[in-house]
Amino acid sequence: MRFDFGIVRDKNRHIWPLIYKHKTKEYKDLQLIFTIYRKYRSYEIPYKHSHLLPFYWYDSSAAKKDLKIGTLYYPSLFRILNDTANKSKTYRFAELAPEINLLNITKSKTGLYTQNNLFFFIWSKNDVLKNKNYFIVFPIYWYYHNKYRTTNTFFPLYRYVKINDRKEMNFSFYPGLYFYKKENNTTRHSLALLFYHKKKEQNGIAKMAHKTVLFPLLFSNNNTTFTKFTLFPIVHFDQTKDTINPASNLVITPLFWHHQNNQYKRNFLFPVYYSAVSNDFKEKYYIPFVFYNRTYADTNLTVFPLFYKIVLPTSPQNSV
């Protein structure tokens, strides 16, 4: 009769749940006290991982380096993300869930791209290459600019919109003044219904566009390019009508966010569920218990604190 205590003779050690040590030609893996501490390295692809919960979590690959401090994966007290593929570096403080944090600072090495947010109230982004930027002080000030249009809003008193390709500009000062200009035609309106404005206009390709405003609650815009609907401050929906590059967004404050385009799809149900799917990766998080992540390099599944699994293209590994 023979007994197996999990100690093997090929320099690997399996004394679960205290020690898991495994080394092959493809990878090496060390885990202590399931998996309070883990150090993993793949020899087939440039990938390294280590963590010591709840102190830090570190991932390194050819595309990025990701360090979280004070973390159980989510939430994290501090995070540094170095995106070598996009040549940018990101600092985040108090990251509660993916894309949800109290402070975010992102900047490219060339300085042509910056993105920041602070305490859910201030957002800013400047992309020189794409000629796109915005600045928001929620909920009173909104500024957006790209090569097609510029929008400037000081809620609830003032709004300015300039559309470059249609040579169109309009200005609103609530509750009584509306100014509109298109090429050489100028119109001014003093609204009798101060909190309601509805307009139908004809754009450059002889199609009807519909705009409806029930100030300050309802904003609706539907034309041949996009559809937008806002019921402030609860619901916002926008969708492009571009068949080549379609995109849509849905926000139901403060619980649900949805974004979809032809490259990826994201859903977030605060604070318990997050999913993201593209051709390159798939992520699903049932916070704080289940975390699933699949990329071209590997597949990770964690059911905290009972189960962890990583699957590489040539060598699956499980920890229970």
VENBEL-V967705 format. One record per pair of residues at least 4 apart in sequence whose C-alpha atoms are under 8 Angstrom apart, sorted by the first residue. I is the first residue (numbers start at 1). J is the second residue. Records with the same first field share a line. If there is no record, write none. Layout:
I: J  J
This chain:
5: 15
6: 13  14  15  16
7: 12  13  14  15
8: 12  13  14
11: 22  23
12: 21  22  23
13: 19  20  21  22
14: 19  20  21  22
15: 19  20
16: 20  33  34
17: 32  33  34
18: 31  32  33  34
19: 30  31  32  33  34
20: 29  30  31  32
21: 28  29  30  31
22: 28  29  30
23: 27  28  29
24: 28
25: 43
26: 42  43  44  315
27: 40  41  42  43  44
28: 40  41  42
29: 38  39  40  41
30: 38  39  40
31: 35  36  37  38  39
32: 36  37  38
33: 37
34: 319  320
36: 51  52  53  54
37: 50  51  52  53
38: 49  50  51  52
39: 48  49  50  51
40: 48  49  50
41: 47  48  49
42: 46  47  48
43: 47
45: 297
46: 60  61  62
47: 59  60  61  62
48: 59  60  61
49: 57  58  59  60
50: 57  58  59
51: 55  56  57  58
52: 56  57
53: 57  70  71  72
54: 70  71  72
55: 69  70  71
56: 67  68  69  70  71
57: 66  67  68  69  71  72  73
58: 65  66  67  68
59: 64  65  66  67
60: 64  65  66
61: 65
62: 84  85
63: 83  84  85
64: 81  82  83  84  85
65: 81  82  83  84
66: 79  80  81  82
67: 79  80  81
68: 73  76  77  78  79  80
69: 76  77  78  79
70: 76  77  78
71: 75  76  77
72: 76
74: 95  96  97  287  288
75: 94  95  96  97
76: 93  94  95  96
77: 93  94  95
78: 91  92  93  94  95
79: 90  91  92  93  95
80: 89  90  91  92
81: 89  90  91
82: 87  88  89  90
83: 87  88  89
84: 88
86: 108
87: 108  109
88: 106  107  108  109
89: 106  107  108  109
90: 104  105  106  107
91: 103  104  105  106
92: 101  102  103  104  105
93: 101  102  103  104
94: 101  102  103
95: 99  100  101  102  103
96: 100  101
97: 101  271
98: 274
101: 119  120
102: 117  118  119  120
103: 116  117  118  119
104: 115  116  117  118
105: 114  115  116  117
106: 113  114  115  116
107: 111  112  113  114  115
108: 112  113  114
112: 126  127  128  129
113: 125  126  127  128  129
114: 124  125  126  127
115: 123  124  125  126
116: 122  123  124  125
117: 121  122  123  124
118: 122  123
120: 138
121: 136  137  138  139
122: 135  136  137  138
123: 134  135  136  137
124: 133  134  135  136
125: 132  133  134  135
126: 131  132  133  134
127: 131  132  133
128: 132
130: 146
131: 145  146  147
132: 144  145  146  147
133: 144  145  146
134: 142  143  144  145
135: 141  142  143  144
136: 141  142  143
137: 141  142
138: 142
139: 155
140: 153  154  155  156
141: 152  153  154  155
142: 151  152  153  154  155
143: 150  151  152  153
144: 149  150  151  152
145: 149  150  151
146: 150
147: 164
148: 163  164  165
149: 161  162  163  164
150: 160  161  162  163
151: 159  160  161  162
152: 159  160  161
153: 158  159  160
154: 158  159
155: 159
156: 174  216
157: 172  173  174  175
158: 171  172  173  174
159: 171  172  173
160: 169  170  171  172
161: 169  170  171
162: 167  168  169  170
163: 167  168  169
164: 168
166: 182  183  204
167: 182  183
168: 180  181  182  183
169: 180  181  182
170: 178  179  180  181
171: 178  179  180
172: 177  178  179
173: 177  178
174: 178  194
175: 191  194  195
176: 190  191  192  194
177: 188  189  190  191
178: 188  189  190  191
179: 186  187  188  189
180: 186  187  188
181: 185  186  187
182: 186
191: 197
193: 197
195: 213  214  215  216
196: 213  214  215
197: 212  213  214  215
198: 211  212  213
199: 210  211  212
200: 208  209  210  211
201: 208  209  210
202: 206  207  208  209
203: 207  208  209
207: 223  224
208: 223
209: 221  222  223  224
210: 220  221  222  223
211: 219  220  221  222
212: 218  219  220  221
213: 217  218  219  220
214: 218  219
215: 219
216: 232
217: 230  231  232  233
218: 229  230  231  232
219: 228  229  230  231
220: 227  228  229  230
221: 226  227  228  229
222: 226  227  228
223: 227
224: 241
225: 240  241  242
226: 238  239  240  241
227: 237  238  239  240  241
228: 236  237  238  239
229: 235  236  237  238
230: 234  235  236  237
231: 235  236
232: 236
233: 253
234: 251  252  253  254
235: 250  251  252  253
236: 249  250  251  252
237: 248  249  250  251
238: 248  249  250
239: 246  247  248  249
240: 246  247  248
241: 246
242: 246  247
245: 261  262
246: 261  262
247: 259  260  261  262
248: 258  259  260  261
249: 257  258  259  260
250: 256  257  258  259
251: 256  257  258
252: 256  257
253: 257
254: 270
255: 268  269  270  271
256: 267  268  269  270
257: 266  267  268  269
258: 265  266  267  268
259: 265  266  267
260: 264  265  266
261: 265
263: 278  279
264: 276  277  278  279
265: 275  276  277  278
266: 274  275  276  277
267: 273  274  275  276
268: 273  274  275
269: 273  274
271: 287
272: 285  286  287  288
273: 284  285  286  287
274: 283  284  285  286  287
275: 282  283  284  285
276: 281  282  283  284
277: 281  282  283
278: 282
280: 295  296
281: 293  294  295  296
282: 292  293  294  295
283: 291  292  293  294
284: 290  291  292  293
285: 289  290  291  292
286: 290  291
287: 291
288: 304
289: 302  303  304  305
290: 301  302  303  304
291: 300  301  302  303
292: 299  300  301  302
293: 299  300  301
294: 298  299  300
295: 299
297: 312  313
298: 310  311  312  313
299: 309  310  311  312
300: 308  309  310  311
301: 307  308  309  310
302: 306  307  308  309
303: 307  308
304: 308
306: 320
307: 319  320
308: 318  319  320
309: 317  318  319
310: 316  317  318
311: 315  316  317  318
312: 316  317
